[in-house]
């Protein structure tokens, strides 16, 4: 078995065995197999079929260096999505950088819920857009009139614009702070997946999240965990069109609090929805 240091060349099957040997103590076997195919697809442009047809194919020297480096990063608990700089969401490819979160499956469920409501020819605003996964997916599959996405800095907006270009949609991305939201426009739908993990929950989180994902996009102060929702709801009350909808991804602990807040601020038909894990992770309201 070739080592990380002493290598002249390596076959695909040898790399597969090396990956398993180095990472089996921290990653389950089935997941490791997926990692292997992600890596050889990304760095070598070799898919499952081509691997099955020729597992003894030699890996080019430059590609092998990148593949070995990937193992070393994963050993340090870096999520593979950051290792390869991309992920899949709603069957679309999204580039990532250290300024944006890795999109989660429950966020796909939020997007699907919004699409169920029929957003054809409507104007959409995504607050805290990150990689742009929500805004871009809604634009791609919902046929809205116009989609806008806001976040707090240039580096985030750059990756969101890249993802819009890669997925052949036009989104108006711009910088806007959740604590001082400003616009002259009104919208049919406002959606947000704001930071909602309480900072006192950090001790329960895995190191791959704590060490690599942006804390500003994850955590809120435990003393006021629904601060971001309060700000967005106040904004939405003024900037949603008549019968406009608001959708949130939420911390399951605060579904009741956010529902009450929506009702107090004049929203009707407030609904909570569970994700695939049977946890309450989404809420919707319609402005009166």
N, C-alpha and C positions, 0 to 999 in steps of 0.2 A: 504493500500500500504506500503510495507516494506521501511524503510529509509536506507540510506547508513550506518548509525551507528548501528541501532538496527535491526539486522538480524540473525536469527537462520538458516534458509534455505530459498530457493526461487525456485519457479517453473520457467520454461522457459518463460511462458506467463507473469509472474510477472516481470521478468527481462526486457522483451520487453516493458512493460508499463513503467517501471522505466526509461529505456533508452529514451523513447519518452518524458517523463515528464521533465527529466533533460536537454535534448538537443534540444527540439523542437524550442527553441528561436534562436538557432544558425545554425541549419541544417534542410533542407527541409524534409518533411515527407517521400517522396519516397526514398531519399538518406539515411535517418535513417533506413529504412527497410533493405537496403543493408548493412549498418553498423552492424545491428543486426545479419544478417546471416554470415557476415565475422567473427564476434566475436565468435559466438557459434560454428562455424566450426573450428576456430583456437584453441580455448581453450577447447572445449568440444567434438570436432569431431562429431558434430551433423549437418547434412545437412538439406536442406529445407523439403525434404520428411519426414525425421524422426521427424522434428518439427511439421509438419502438422498432422502426425499420433498421436503424443503425446505431445501437448503443455503444459500439466500439469506435465511433467517429472521434477523431482527435480534435481537441479544443485548441484554437489558435492561441499563440502565446499572449497577445494583448488581452484577449478575452479571459484567459485563464487567470491573469493577474487580477482582473476585476472580480472574478468569481471567488478567488481566494480571499480577497479583501472583503467581499460580502460576508463570508463565513466569520471573519474576525469581528466585523461590526455586529452581526447577529449574536455572537458570543457575548458581546457587551450589552446585550438586551435591546439593541436598537430595533424597532419594528421594521419588518421587511419593506413596508410601504415607504419608509424614509430611506432605506438602503437603496432601493431602485428608483426612488423619487416619483413614484406614481401609484395609483390604486384604481380600482373599478368601483363605480357607483351607478346604479340604475342601468347597468350594462354599458356604461360610457367610461372612457379613460380620463383620469384626472391627474395632472401633475401636482406634486406636493413640494413644499419647502418647510423649513423649520418654523415659519411664522403661522402655519395653518394646521388645524387638526386633521387627523385621519377621519374621513367620513364613516359613520357607523351605520349598521343595518337598520336601527330604529329610525334614523333620519330618512332612509329610503321609504319607510312606512309613512312618515310624515308627508313626503312628496306625493306618495300614492293617494293619501287622503285628500290632499289639495286637488289633485287631478280628478278625483271622483266628483268634486264639487263643480266641475266644468268651468274652466278659466279661459275658454275661447274668447278672443277679442278683448280680454280684460287687461288692465294695467296691474303689474305685480311689483311689490317692493320687498326685497330680502335684506333684513337688517342683521349685520354680523355675518356677511356672506362667506368669509374664509376662502376656501378653494373655489367658491362659486358653484358648488355641487347642486345646491337647491335651485338657485336661479337658473342655471344652465339646463338642468333636467326639466324644470317647468317650461322653459322656452322650447326645448326639444320636443316634448311630448304633449304639451297642453295647447299649443297654437294661440298664445296670448297676443294681445296687441303690442305690449311693450313690457320689458322686464328691467328693473333697476336693482343694483346690489351695492350695499354700503359696508365699509369696514374702516378700521382706524388708522391704517398706514399704507404707504406706497408699496412696500414689499408684498403685502397681501393683495392689493389691487393688481399688481403685476402678474401674479400667478393666476388670479381669477380671469384676467384678460387673456392670458395664454390658453387657459382651458376653454374659454369661449371660442377662441379662434380654432383650436384643435377640434372642437365639436361642431363647428360650422353654425354658430348662432351669434346673434348680435345682442349684447347686454350692455346697458349703461352702468358701468362700475365707477364709483367715486368714493372719496374719503368723507366720512361723516362719523361723529362720535356719539355713541349711545346716550351720553350724558348731556348732549347739547344738539339734538337732532334739528336740522333746519332744511326746509324745502318749501317752495310755493305750490308744488304739485299736490294733487289728490289721487288716491289709488283705490282700485277695486278690492285688492287683496294685499295684506301685509303679513309676512311670515318672518319668524325669527327663531333661531336656535342659539340663544345667548349663553354665556357662562352660567352654570347652575350647580356646580359641585361645591359644597361648602368647604372652606379651607381646613376645617377641623376633620375632614374626611381623608385628607392626604395620607394619613398613616395607614389607611386600609388599601391604598392603591398600589398597583404593581410598579416596579422601577422602570419598566419600559415606557410607561405613561409619564411618570414623574420626571424622568431624566431627558425625555426627548420631545414631548408635546408641549406647545406653548401654554404656560400657566395663565396668561391673561385671557385666553380663550376657554379655559376650563373652570377656574375657581372664582368664587365670590366670598365675601366676608360673611362669616356665620351669623354675625349680629343682624344682618339684613339680607337674607338669601334671595328675596324676590325683588331686590332693588331694580335690576335691569328690566324685569317685567312691568314694574310700576311705571318706569320711564317710557317704555314702548307703548303701553296701554294709554297713557296720557297723550302721547303723540298721535296714536292711532285714532283716538276719539275725535281729534281735530282734522286728521288728514285722510280718513277713510271716506269714500263716497257713500251715499245713502245705500243701506243694505250691504255695505262692504263687510268683508270677513277678515278676521285675524286668526292666525294659526301659530302655535308655539310648540316646540319640544321642551319638555320640562323634567325636573327632578321629581321622581315619583312621590317624594315626601311632601311636596308642596302643591299637588294638584288641587286640593280643596281650597287652599289659600288663594291661588291664582284664579280659580273659578269664582270665588266670592268677590275678588277684586274686579274682575270683568263685569260681573252683574252690578256692582256698586257704581261702576263708571258708565253704565248705560248700555251694556251689551246684552243681547238676548240669545236664546237657543244655545246656551253655553253647553258644550259637550266635552267630556273626557274620553280618551281612547287608550286602550291597552296595546302594548307592543307584543311581539311574538313570544316574549318571555312572560306574558300575562301581568306585566307591570304597567301602571298608568304613566305614560310617557308623553302624551300629547293632549292639547286642549284647543278648542275652537270656539269662537264667538262671532256674532253678527251685530253690527252697530244698529241701534234703533233709528 
